[in-house]
């Protein structure tokens, strides 16, 4: 039997991470078994432990990688700067509280998709989640301070931090509520998203 190359091993590992990211978001960590996960990744059950010491280690890595991707989008949006219609933070909110993000629970930001799982799992998982949350808060606060400077206003860093905490909390809460009711009360779900988009950065 041919030996697996380093490239093949790296690709298989990434396939596991990608499958886990989708399945953990959409089904919850506890609902996903290793056999089911490996089948989704196109690999055999026994191969899991060639890549990860435990499911918990996988959850930690998925959480970190998912937040890194989302924070990369935030950083790019901020770098692009304001356009004619919206500030960077307004565009971030519009994307986060969009029907497309709501209707794709297996993708997008893990802040809402993994929030319940993070609180139920190990301290390592919670630490990875907390690091991602801190990344959002730091980015939001920096953008609030930048906007204030551009407008010639003084904004205390503690107040910018407070606004960042409030903004992320409102975004995550609105998305979770909108997802929870979207099948049975689609109009209510849309209303929650609209209200969040209107008021989050106001």
N, C-alpha and C positions, 0 to 999 in steps of 0.2 A: 504494500500500500504506500503511495507516495506521501512524503512528509509534507506537512503544511508549512508554507512559507511565512515569514514575518508579516508580509503584506496581507496574506490571507487571514492570518490571526487578527491583525488590526481591523480588517474589514468585518470579520465575524463579530468582533467585540462591538464595533460601531453599530452593526445590525441589531445586536441585543439592546444596546442603549436606545436606539431609535424606536424599536418595538416597545420597550418598556416605557419610554416617554409617552407614547400614544396610549398605551393600555392603562398605565397608572393614572393618567389624566382623566380618561373617559370612564374607567370602571372602578377606580380606587385601588390602592396598593394591595389591600388584603384580599380583594376579589381575584387577583391575578396570580395563578400558580406558575411555578417555574416551567413545568412541562408545556403549559399553554403558551407561555411567553416564548420559549425556545422554538415552538412550532411556528409562531408568528414571525420569528426572526429567520425561519428557514433552516434551523439547526436542530441537532438531536439534544434530547434532555440532558444526557450525561456530559455534554460539552460545556454546560454552564460554569462548572467549577474550574475550568481551565482559564476563565476570565475574571471571575469574582469569587471572593471567599464566602460570601453569603448574600442572601437577598437584601439584607439591610445595607450592605456595602453598595449594591446596585442602586438602591433607592437614594442613598446619599449622592452618588455620582449623577444620577438622573436629575435630581433636584438642582445640583450645582450647575450642570450643563444647561438645563432649561432656563434657569435664571440668567446665566451668562448670555444666552441667545437673546432673551427679552431685553436685557440691559444694553446689549449691543444695538438693538433697534432704537431704544431711548437715546443712546449717545449719538446715533446717526441723525435722529430727528432734531436734537438740540444743535448739532453741528450744522445742519442745513439752515437753521435760523428761521425767523418768521417769514411768512409769505403774505400775499395781499389779504388773505381771509382770516388767518389764525396765527397765534403764537405757537412755538414748539409744544408747550404744555397743552394747549387747546387741541392740537393735532394728536398728541399722545392720548388724551382723554377720548377724543372722537374715535380713534382706532380701537381702544380698549373697550369702550362701551358701544361698540357697533354690533349690529345683528350678525355679521359674519363671525366675529369673535365669539359671541354668545353661542352660535350654532355649530361651533367646531370645538367641542369640549376635549377632543383628543389632541389639540394643538394649542398654540398661543401661549400666553403667559401662565406660569405655574402658580402665581400668587393666589389666584382663586381656585384653580383646579386641584392643588395639592394642600390647601390650607387645613382641611380636616385631617388628612393623613399625617401631616407634619406634627400636629398636636398629639396624635395617638402613637407615634413611633419613637424610636430611640433618640437620645440626646444628640447623637451624630446627625440624624435626619433633621432634627429641630435646629441644630446649628447651621446646617446647610441652607435651610429655609430662612433662618434669621439673617444670614449673610446676604441672601438675595433681597430680602426686605430692606436691609440697611443700604444696599446698593441703590434701590429706588428712592429711598428717603434722601440720601446724599445727592443724587442727581436732581431730584425735585427742588430741594432747598437751594442748591447752587443756581438753578434756573430762576427761582423766585428772586434771588439776590441780583442776578444779572439783569432781569427785567426792571427791577427797582432802580439800579444804577443807570440804565438806559433812559429811564423816565425822569431822572433827576430826583428820585425819592430816596430817603434813608430807610433801610429795613434792617432791624436787628437780626443777627443770625439765629437767635433763639426763636424769634417769631417766624422766620423762614422755615426752621425745623418744624415748628408747630403746624404750619400750613402744609408742609410736606406730609406729616403724619395724617393730618385730616384728609388730604387729597387721596392718598393711597387707600385709606380706610373706606372712603366713600366709593372709590372705584371698585375695590374688591367686593364690598358689600352689595353694591348695585348689580354687579355681574352675577354674583351668586344668586341673588333674588330673581333676577331675570331668567337665569337658567332653570331655577327650581320650578317656575310656573309657566314656562314657554309652551309646553304641550297642551296644558289644560286651559290656560288663560293667555293666549298669545298677545291680545291687546294690552293686558296688564304688563306683560313682559316688555313690550315695546315702550309703554309709558314709563316704566322704571328706567330704561336706557335713555330715553329722551330727557327725563328730569336730571339724570346724572350728567349727561353731556352739557345741559344748560347751566347747571349750578356748580359743578365740581371746581372750576377754576375761578368762579366769580368772586 
